Amino acid sequence: MKFSICSWTFGNEPIEKVMKFVSETGYDAIEIRAAVNEYNWKELLRLSKDLSLDIGGLTGDTGWPCEEQDLANRSAAHRQRAVEYFKRQIEAVKEVEGSYLVVCPSAVGKTALMGNPGEDWKWAVDSVQKLTDQASEWDVTLVIEPLNRYESCIVNTAEHALQFVQEVGHPNVKTLLDSYHMNVEEKDMETPFFTVKDHLEILHVADSNRQALGRGHINFAPFVSGIQKAAFNGTVVVECCAPGANPFQADKGHPAMEWIYTYATESLAYLKKHFRS
């Protein structure tokens, strides 16, 4: 099992500073936000090798209200632009020698459907299907992320994720489980592992308040039990956020952002103590 962390949670901190901190703290890997126009990906690959830090994959760049990043948009033209943008993100995964791209089928923060019941879902499935040829060619796994209802209007649970992956119907399309979103949507923290077992690629983790593991009220024992019973031995990615009001804005300003370094350090210690048998 490998331990990683999301770079987007560090807000506006320079990515070089973040990667150096993550490496020195003892993480095995980092998941970098796939903002394709913000980074020199070849330079990030060089830096990762210098730091002996894998770039395991990228977090898909899809923020609402940018309709041209929304794979489930009612506008066919916007969906096509979103598909093209995600193809560039797949290319970035390849450039940094990563293995996966996290894909939210509907833009993060879009909580209301645009079409009639079922239409947004069909638009998203069609869009992801248009990404599979490139993903397959470059051996990149598209990881569908279920988000809670306050962050997305489709794909909120493990059952939704399983249905979505099955409808896309491609071996390079899998899913993840996220303890923070599970705490909102699932009846328990173990059953979802059995639901998506054959399609589970990675895990995201944060506590109930999206702070460091152990700072909220989630009982992680069933979560760890699910990992063991599902024989999951992949990458666990920390996705804690600094304290503050806006869940869609990572950078909460000073002094809140100082906490993200504490949360990252505490979460890795928690993972090493509780998640590795």
Secondary structure, 3 states (H helix, E strand, C coil): CEEEEEHHHHCCCCHHHHHHHHHHHCCCEEEEECCCCCCCHHHHHHHHHHCCCEEEEEECCCECCCHHHCCCCCCHHHHHHHHHHHHHHHHHHHHCCCCEEEECCCCECECCCCCCCCHHHHHHHHHHHCCHHHHHHCCCEEEECCCCCCCECCCCCHHHHHHHHHHHCCCCEEEEEEHHHHHHHCCCCCHHHHHHHHHEEEEEECCCCCCCCCCCCCCCHHHHHHHHHCCCCCEEEECCCCCCCCCCCCCCCCCCCHHHHHHHHHHHHHHHHHCCC
